[in-house]
């Protein structure tokens, strides 16, 4: 293998890619946390016998059905 010198801005590109990956992971975890919080509220309502609105019913139906590919 030849000993090639990397361009000077390579570390900048690597840093930018790492930041994009980190931000994506953070957004996914926030989305997951919010969804889990919503389900927790729904299950609490069901436990207490409160009525669910249409959006909550739709979320429960999505939870029940397996995703088809």
C-alpha positions, -999 to 999 in steps of 0.1 A, spaced: 0 0 0 11 35 -7 15 59 21 -11 86 10 -15 118 29 -51 126 38 -64 161 29 -62 186 57 -100 190 60 -106 153 66 -109 157 103 -136 184 97 -156 161 75 -153 133 101 -164 157 128 -194 168 108 -204 132 101 -201 123 137 -223 152 147 -249 142 122 -249 107 136 -251 119 172 -280 143 164 -299 116 145 -295 92 175 -307 120 199 -338 127 178 -347 90 176 -344 87 214 -365 118 220 -392 104 196 -391 70 213 -394 86 248 -424 107 237 -441 77 223 -435 57 254 -448 86 275 -480 87 254 -485 49 258 -480 53 296 -508 79 297 -531 57 276 -526 27 298 -532 49 329 -565 61 314 -575 25 306 -566 14 341 -588 41 356 -616 35 332 -613 69 315 -624 74 279 -598 75 251 -599 101 223 -596 90 186 -559 96 184 -552 74 214 -574 46 200 -555 48 167 -522 45 186 -534 14 204 -546 -1 171 -512 5 156 -496 -12 186 -518 -43 181 -512 -48 144 -479 -62 132 -463 -41 105 -466 -57 71 -437 -53 46 
